Amino acid sequence: MAQQNVRRLHDDPAFRNLRPSLIYEFFAVYSRFEYALKKSPRYLAGWDGQDYPKADWSQFARDTQNDYLDAVGQIGSDFERAVQYVLRDNPPKLETVVGTGTQRRIEFVPNKIPNAPTDWGKVIKYIERARNNLFHGGKYYPAPYDPTRDEKLLTHCVTILKTCIRWRPALERYFRERA
């Protein structure tokens, strides 16, 4: 059944430039990572003063800053190339409302830098943005559009998440456990 749904996704024009298996992998890795963060008391936060659980990605970025610096310093590694792509070469765009009145519309604005004190914090915010764009955002393709961009972006986000989960053994255990 799941395989049938993945095949149907491939036929959907909204996802025509993404491999269904990559969409699935990205959501699976991202959701397990977020689950692991929420399972850890250190990275469990409330949502706007409510009891609704929220993963504290910013705290994770602060705690793993030195791990990031070590990993990104390995020039030519998959992690370093992934960070370069997400942070500098082609960061996810921000879905934004532009125009006024009846001319209001959604556009993806390039390179609007997230509010984060470090490059690593920005990478984490960009991965969250990629997830939000894919999950919540409509994909509007104004010309010119590079059809390989989204595929590369999701691939690099998965590489980053799979690397940095190993930096905290307790989080990696939560990531791998059955929910």
N, C-alpha and C positions, 0 to 999 in steps of 0.2 A: 504493500500500500504506500509506504513512504517513498519507494522508488518511483511509483506511478506519479505521485505528487511532484517529485523532483523533475520528472520528464515534462509534466504539464507546465511547470515553472519556466522551462526552457522555451516553450511555445508562446509564453506571455511576452508581448512586445515591450512591456516595461522593463523586462530583464534580458532583453535580447543580446546584450553585450557582456553578460556575466554567466559563467558556468554555474549551473544550479548546485553542483557539489561544492563550489567555493562559497556560495551564499550560505549553504548549510554549515560548512566548516566554520565560517566566520561567526555565525550566530551561536553555534555550539560552543566554540572556544570562548567567545565573549561572555555568554551567559554563565558558563561554568566558572569563569574567572570572577565575575560579579558575585556569584553564589559563594565562592571561596572567600572573597572579601567580607561579605555579610556574615559569614559563619565565624569569622575571626573577631573577637571583641574589639581589637585594636582598630579595625577598619569598618566597624558597624556604626552607622550614624542614624539619627532620626531624620525624618523629612519635614522640614519647616515646623519644628516644635511638636510634631505628631509622633505617634507610636509606629508609623509606617517605616519599615526598615529601608535604609539606603546605604549603598556601598560608598565608602569614603576614598575615592580614587586619589584625591589630592594628598591625603595622609600617606597613602601608598607611595605616591611619587616622592614625597619628602623623605620617607624612610628608605627608599631605594636609590636615592640620588648617587651615592658612591658606587653602587653596583652598576648603575647606568654608565657612569663615567669610565669605569673599568671596561665594560662591554663595548661601548661605542669607541673606545680607544683602540680596539682590535681592528685596524684598518683592513678593509676588504672582507670582513666577516659578513655573513648574511644579516646579522643584527645591525651592523654599522650601515650597510646598504639600505636596509629597511628604514632605519631612522632618517637617513639622508633623504629618502624619497618622501616620507611622511612629513618631516619637519621643513625641508627646504625646497625640494624639487617640485612636489605636487601635493601640498596639503589639501585635506578635504575642504571644500567650499562651505560657506555658511548659508543655509536657506534663510532668505530675508524677504520681508514685504517691502516693496518699493512702489512709488507713485502715491497719488491721493485720489480720494473720491471713487468714482467709477473706473478710474485708471489703475487702481491698486492691483498688484499682481505679485507672484512669487518669482524670485530669481535666486540663483546661487551666486553669492559674492565671493570672488577669489581672495585668498590670503588674508582674511580678517583674522589677525592673531588673537588667540584666546588669552584671557587674563590668567597668567601663570608666571611665577617668579623665575623659573628656570626653563631651559630647553626641554629637559625631561618632563617637567610639568606640562609643557605645551604639547609634547608628543602624546601624553596620556589624554589631554583634552581633545586632541585631534582624533584619537582612536574613538573616544566617546562621540565625537561629531560624526565620524564615518558611520558608526552604528545608528545614530539618530537619523542621519540622512537616508540610510537604507531602510530603516524600520518605519520611520514616520514621514519622511520626505517624499514628495513626488519627484520623479526624475524628469526634468524638462531639459531638452537638449537643443539649445540654440546653436546655430552654426557659428564658428567651426566647433566640432565636437570630436574628441579623440576617444574612440570606442575602447581602447585598451587601458585608459586611465583608471577607471573604476576597478577593473580586474587587478591591476598592479597595486592599487591602494589597498584593497581588501587582503591581497596576498601578503603585503608587507605588514599590515596590522596584525595578521595571524602570526607571522614570524616574531614580531615584537612581543605579543602576549605569551606565546609559547616559550620564549626565552626568559622573560622576566618572572614568570610564575615559579621558575626554578630557584630564584633568588631567596625565596622564603619557604623552607621545607614544610612548615605547617600549612601554608596556603596551598602548596602543591598537593599535600594530602587531601585537603578539603576539595580541591579541584578534581581529584581523581576518584573520590568516594562516591558511592551511589547516594543520591538524594532521597 
